[in-house]
Amino acid sequence: MLVVKTLHIWMVISWFAGLFYLPRIFVNLAMVPADSHAERDRLLLMAGKLYKFMTPLGFLAVVLGLWLWFGYGFAGGWLHAKTALVAILVVYHWHCGRVLKQFRAGGNARSHVWFRFYNELPVVILLIVLFLVVLKPF
């Protein structure tokens, strides 16, 4: 089970790298001048490749986490709270894909400031999850 735990942590770290960086690309995309097609295309290419790369990492992080849950038989309110937060992260990941599609279609209506705040959600969730896992407060 320690191998599964190690792989889970590795996948979570890798997935979060994408969750932290993709919205930063959205900030830059929202700031691209209308006449800068090369910059926009380059950022869209980067965002698309990152999204394709981080999606299987997130899937594996969740699968390995479930394996640990059922393998160890963890119980407690902290685990249910963590699971709810992971579900929010999965929805956030999915929403990032929707935002990317909007940028590709040229239909983004949000400012770079909005995306700066949007970028902070996974940071806050990660901090809460870490406290739940380490402290198991309930």
C-alpha positions in Angstrom: 0.0 0.0 0.0 2.9 2.3 0.5 3.6 2.1 -3.3 0.0 3.2 -4.0 0.3 6.0 -1.5 3.5 7.2 -3.1 2.0 7.1 -6.6 -1.1 8.9 -5.3 1.0 11.7 -3.8 3.0 12.0 -7.1 -0.1 12.2 -9.2 -1.7 14.8 -6.9 1.5 16.9 -7.1 1.6 16.6 -10.9 -2.1 17.3 -11.3 -1.9 20.4 -9.0 1.0 21.7 -11.1 -1.5 21.8 -14.0 -4.3 23.2 -11.9 -2.0 26.0 -10.7 -0.6 26.9 -14.1 -3.5 26.5 -16.6 -5.5 29.4 -15.1 -2.3 31.5 -15.2 -2.3 30.9 -19.0 -5.9 32.1 -19.0 -4.8 35.4 -17.3 -2.3 35.9 -20.1 -4.9 35.0 -22.8 -7.3 37.5 -21.3 -4.6 40.2 -21.6 -3.7 39.5 -25.3 -4.4 42.4 -27.6 -6.9 41.6 -30.3 -4.3 42.1 -33.1 -1.7 39.7 -31.5 -2.8 36.4 -33.2 0.6 34.7 -32.9 0.7 35.3 -29.1 -2.9 34.1 -28.7 -2.3 31.0 -30.8 0.9 30.1 -28.8 -0.9 30.5 -25.5 -3.9 28.4 -26.7 -1.4 25.7 -27.9 0.3 25.7 -24.5 -3.1 25.6 -22.6 -4.4 22.8 -24.8 -1.3 20.6 -24.3 -1.3 21.3 -20.6 -5.0 20.4 -20.2 -4.4 17.1 -22.2 -1.4 16.3 -20.0 -3.0 17.1 -16.6 -6.3 15.3 -17.3 -5.0 11.7 -17.0 -2.9 12.8 -14.0 -6.1 14.0 -12.2 -7.8 10.8 -13.1 -5.0 8.7 -11.7 -4.8 10.8 -8.5 -8.5 10.2 -7.9 -8.3 6.5 -8.7 -5.3 5.9 -6.5 -7.0 8.0 -3.7 -10.0 5.7 -3.9 -7.7 2.7 -3.8 -6.2 4.0 -0.6 -9.5 4.8 0.9 -10.9 1.3 0.3 -7.6 -0.5 0.9 -7.0 1.1 4.3 -10.7 1.4 5.2 -10.3 5.0 6.4 -13.3 6.5 8.1 -14.2 9.8 9.6 -15.7 13.1 8.8 -12.4 14.5 7.7 -12.3 12.0 4.8 -15.8 12.9 3.7 -14.8 16.6 3.7 -11.7 15.8 1.7 -13.7 13.8 -0.8 -16.1 16.7 -1.2 -13.2 19.1 -1.8 -11.7 16.7 -4.4 -15.0 16.6 -6.1 -14.9 20.4 -6.3 -11.4 20.2 -7.8 -12.7 17.7 -10.4 -15.4 20.2 -11.3 -12.8 23.0 -11.4 -10.7 20.9 -13.8 -13.7 20.3 -16.0 -14.5 24.0 -15.9 -11.0 24.9 -17.0 -11.7 22.7 -20.1 -14.8 24.7 -20.8 -12.9 28.0 -20.3 -10.3 26.8 -22.8 -13.0 26.0 -25.3 -14.4 29.5 -24.9 -11.0 31.0 -25.5 -10.5 28.9 -28.6 -13.9 30.1 -29.9 -13.0 33.7 -29.1 -15.9 33.9 -26.7 -14.2 34.8 -23.4 -16.0 37.7 -21.7 -14.0 37.7 -18.4 -11.1 39.9 -17.5 -7.6 39.0 -16.5 -8.4 40.2 -13.0 -11.2 37.6 -12.7 -8.9 34.9 -13.8 -6.3 36.0 -11.2 -8.9 35.2 -8.5 -10.1 32.1 -10.3 -6.5 30.9 -10.2 -6.5 30.9 -6.3 -9.3 28.4 -5.8 -7.1 25.2 -6.1 -4.5 26.8 -3.8 -7.1 27.3 -1.0 -8.6 23.9 -1.5 -5.1 22.3 -1.3 -4.4 24.0 2.0 -7.6 22.8 3.5 -7.1 19.2 2.2 -3.6 19.2 3.7 -4.9 20.2 7.1 -7.7 17.6 6.9 -5.3 14.8 6.0 -2.6 15.6 8.5 -4.7 16.7 11.5 -7.8 14.6 10.9 -9.8 17.1 13.0 -13.1 15.1 13.0 
